[in-house]
């Protein structure tokens, strides 16, 4: 089913449920003061964040310059008192969409450590993959798209192994750091495009607004330790190109 059609279908189901549900069924002493933003915050424990995106992200934003710029953006939009961070989005939810630098940090974290590193496609009879001067048929196979490696390709992302969030702020297509829209595949593209990516990005931005100014992030393990070596190995991308001969 087309993504937009599915969105509309789910929307109709939700609207119908809201209309048919009485106030007594939806309101209790525990949740009557909750807002959509509250639920978005609680939802961070699910799906994309449960896979460790926030942990990986905060490891990178522990860099002082990045933290400083994040805090400046949050101060400018939500006021200098972080204790009021939850109130402003409720009153002015559109401000979340203005967190351009925060979104760039989130996207760069997702580029380097995508929550879903691979995606499957159905091979086509007339479509082949060229590798090292050879052509490989895709049908009748399932083709595994390695998004983790794709988003580390130096011919697409300049200095691909560097955490450089500014690349997502570049609008000039002639700039070497410009990121084509098709290149960022943390939520995949085409028929396997994630329907919840807008909500997920909103959740991550709100999470940073609620935490970055109230906590100092420091690595839990020192470089050179066994656990740190394991983490570095796990976080390293696989080979961008790997072909297997069909059986």
C-alpha positions as CSV (number, residue, x, y, z in Angstrom):
1,X,0.0,0.0,0.0
2,X,1.3,3.5,-0.8
3,X,2.8,5.3,2.2
4,X,0.5,8.3,2.0
5,X,-2.6,6.1,1.5
6,X,-1.6,4.1,4.6
7,X,-1.1,7.3,6.5
8,X,-4.6,8.5,5.6
9,X,-6.1,5.1,6.5
10,X,-4.4,5.0,9.9
11,X,-5.5,8.6,10.5
12,X,-9.1,7.7,9.8
13,X,-8.9,4.8,12.3
14,X,-7.5,7.1,15.0
15,X,-10.1,9.8,14.3
16,X,-12.9,7.3,14.5
17,X,-11.5,5.9,17.8
18,X,-11.3,9.4,19.3
19,X,-14.9,10.2,18.3
20,X,-16.3,7.0,19.5
21,X,-14.5,7.0,22.9
22,X,-16.1,8.8,25.8
23,X,-14.3,11.2,28.2
24,X,-14.7,8.7,31.0
25,X,-12.8,6.1,28.9
26,X,-9.9,8.4,28.1
27,X,-9.4,10.5,31.2
28,X,-8.0,9.4,34.6
29,X,-6.2,11.1,37.5
30,X,-2.9,9.7,36.2
31,X,-3.1,11.1,32.6
32,X,-5.5,13.9,32.5
33,X,-2.7,16.5,32.6
34,X,-0.7,14.9,29.9
35,X,-0.1,16.6,26.5
36,X,0.9,15.1,23.1
37,X,4.5,16.3,23.9
38,X,4.5,14.2,27.1
39,X,3.5,11.1,25.2
40,X,6.2,11.9,22.6
41,X,8.8,12.0,25.4
42,X,7.7,8.7,26.9
43,X,7.7,7.1,23.4
44,X,11.4,7.6,23.2
45,X,11.9,4.4,25.1
46,X,10.5,2.5,22.1
47,X,11.6,1.5,18.7
48,X,14.4,3.7,17.3
49,X,15.8,4.8,20.7
50,X,15.6,1.4,22.2
51,X,18.3,0.4,19.7
52,X,20.8,2.7,21.2
53,X,20.6,5.7,19.0
54,X,20.5,8.2,21.9
55,X,23.4,6.5,23.6
56,X,25.5,6.7,20.4
57,X,24.3,10.2,19.8
58,X,25.2,11.6,23.2
59,X,28.6,10.0,22.9
60,X,29.3,12.4,20.0
61,X,27.6,15.5,21.4
62,X,29.8,15.2,24.5
63,X,32.2,17.3,22.3
64,X,32.2,20.7,23.9
65,X,31.7,22.8,20.7
66,X,28.7,20.8,19.7
67,X,27.1,20.9,23.1
68,X,27.7,24.7,23.3
69,X,25.9,25.3,20.0
70,X,23.0,22.9,21.0
71,X,22.5,24.8,24.2
72,X,22.6,28.1,22.5
73,X,19.9,27.0,20.0
74,X,17.8,25.7,22.9
75,X,18.2,28.8,24.9
76,X,17.2,31.0,22.0
77,X,14.1,29.0,21.2
78,X,12.9,27.7,24.6
79,X,14.3,30.2,27.1
80,X,17.4,30.0,29.2
81,X,15.9,28.1,32.1
82,X,16.0,24.3,31.1
83,X,13.4,23.6,33.8
84,X,10.9,25.2,31.5
85,X,11.9,23.2,28.5
86,X,8.7,21.0,28.7
87,X,6.3,24.0,28.9
88,X,7.4,25.9,25.9
89,X,6.8,23.1,23.3
90,X,3.3,22.7,24.7
91,X,2.5,26.3,24.2
92,X,4.4,26.8,21.0
93,X,4.9,23.3,19.4
94,X,6.1,24.9,16.1
95,X,9.4,25.8,17.8
96,X,10.4,22.1,17.6
97,X,10.5,22.5,13.8
98,X,13.0,25.4,14.1
99,X,15.7,23.2,15.8
100,X,17.8,23.1,12.6
101,X,21.2,22.6,14.3
102,X,19.7,20.0,16.7
103,X,18.2,18.1,13.7
104,X,21.6,18.2,12.0
105,X,23.2,16.6,15.0
106,X,20.5,13.9,15.2
107,X,20.9,13.1,11.5
108,X,24.6,12.9,11.6
109,X,24.4,10.4,14.5
110,X,21.8,8.4,12.5
111,X,24.1,8.5,9.5
112,X,27.1,7.1,11.3
113,X,25.1,4.6,13.4
114,X,21.7,3.9,11.7
115,X,19.3,2.0,13.8
116,X,18.6,-0.4,10.9
117,X,21.8,-0.9,9.0
118,X,20.4,-3.0,6.2
119,X,17.3,-3.2,4.0
120,X,16.0,-5.9,1.7
121,X,14.9,-5.5,-1.9
122,X,13.4,-8.0,-4.4
123,X,15.8,-8.7,-7.3
124,X,14.6,-7.9,-10.8
125,X,15.1,-10.1,-13.8
126,X,16.7,-7.4,-16.0
127,X,18.6,-5.7,-13.2
128,X,22.2,-6.5,-12.5
129,X,24.9,-5.2,-10.0
130,X,28.3,-4.4,-11.4
131,X,31.3,-5.2,-9.1
132,X,35.0,-5.4,-10.0
133,X,34.3,-5.7,-13.7
134,X,31.7,-8.4,-13.3
135,X,27.9,-8.4,-13.5
136,X,25.8,-10.1,-10.9
137,X,22.1,-11.0,-11.4
138,X,19.7,-9.8,-8.8
139,X,16.8,-12.2,-9.7
140,X,15.6,-14.5,-8.2
141,X,17.4,-13.3,-5.1
142,X,16.7,-10.9,-2.2
143,X,19.2,-8.0,-2.4
144,X,20.6,-6.8,0.9
145,X,21.2,-3.0,0.8
146,X,23.9,-2.1,3.3
147,X,22.8,1.4,4.5
148,X,25.5,1.5,7.2
149,X,28.2,1.2,4.6
150,X,26.4,3.4,2.1
151,X,26.3,6.3,4.5
152,X,30.0,5.9,5.1
153,X,30.9,6.2,1.4
154,X,33.6,8.9,1.0
155,X,32.4,9.6,-2.6
156,X,29.0,10.6,-1.2
157,X,29.8,12.0,2.3
158,X,33.0,14.0,2.5
159,X,35.2,12.9,5.4
160,X,32.6,10.2,6.0
161,X,34.2,8.8,9.2
162,X,34.1,12.2,10.8
163,X,31.2,13.4,12.9
164,X,30.4,16.6,11.1
165,X,26.8,17.7,11.7
166,X,27.2,20.9,9.5
167,X,26.9,18.7,6.4
168,X,23.2,18.6,6.9
169,X,22.9,22.4,7.0
170,X,24.5,22.8,3.6
171,X,22.1,23.9,0.9
172,X,24.5,24.6,-2.0
173,X,24.6,21.6,-4.2
174,X,28.1,22.5,-5.3
175,X,29.5,22.4,-1.8
176,X,31.5,19.2,-1.3
177,X,29.7,18.6,2.0
178,X,26.2,18.8,0.4
179,X,24.1,15.7,1.2
180,X,21.7,14.6,-1.6
181,X,18.3,13.7,-0.2
182,X,18.6,10.2,-1.6
183,X,21.9,9.6,0.3
184,X,20.5,9.8,3.8
185,X,19.0,6.4,4.4
186,X,18.7,6.0,8.2
187,X,14.9,5.6,7.6
188,X,15.3,3.9,4.2
189,X,13.8,5.1,1.0
190,X,11.1,4.1,-1.5
191,X,8.7,1.3,-0.7
192,X,10.5,0.6,2.6
193,X,10.4,4.2,3.8
194,X,9.7,4.4,7.5
195,X,6.2,5.9,8.1
196,X,7.3,7.0,11.6
197,X,10.4,8.9,10.8
198,X,8.9,12.4,11.3
199,X,7.7,11.4,14.8
200,X,11.0,9.7,15.6
201,X,13.0,12.8,14.6
202,X,10.6,15.0,16.7
203,X,11.1,12.7,19.7
204,X,14.9,12.9,19.4
205,X,14.9,16.7,19.1
206,X,12.6,17.0,22.2
207,X,14.8,14.6,24.1
208,X,17.9,16.7,23.5
209,X,16.0,19.9,24.4
210,X,15.0,18.2,27.7
211,X,18.4,16.8,28.6
212,X,21.4,18.6,27.0
213,X,21.3,21.7,29.2
214,X,20.7,19.7,32.4
215,X,23.3,17.0,32.1
216,X,27.0,16.7,31.2
217,X,27.8,13.8,29.0
218,X,31.0,11.9,29.6
219,X,32.3,8.6,28.2
220,X,31.7,5.8,30.6
221,X,34.8,3.9,29.5
222,X,38.4,5.0,28.9
223,X,40.1,4.5,25.5
224,X,42.2,1.3,25.4
225,X,40.0,-0.7,27.7
226,X,38.6,-4.0,26.6
227,X,35.0,-2.8,26.6
228,X,36.0,0.4,24.7
229,X,37.8,-1.8,22.0
230,X,34.6,-3.9,21.7
231,X,32.5,-0.7,21.3
232,X,34.8,0.7,18.7
233,X,34.7,-2.6,16.7
234,X,30.9,-2.8,16.9
235,X,30.5,0.8,15.8
236,X,32.8,0.4,12.8
237,X,31.0,0.1,9.5
238,X,31.3,-3.1,7.4
239,X,32.9,-3.2,4.0
240,X,30.9,-0.9,1.6
241,X,31.1,-3.5,-1.2
242,X,30.9,-7.2,-0.7
243,X,29.7,-9.6,-3.4
244,X,28.8,-13.2,-3.1
245,X,28.6,-15.5,-6.1
246,X,25.1,-17.0,-6.6
247,X,24.8,-20.7,-5.8
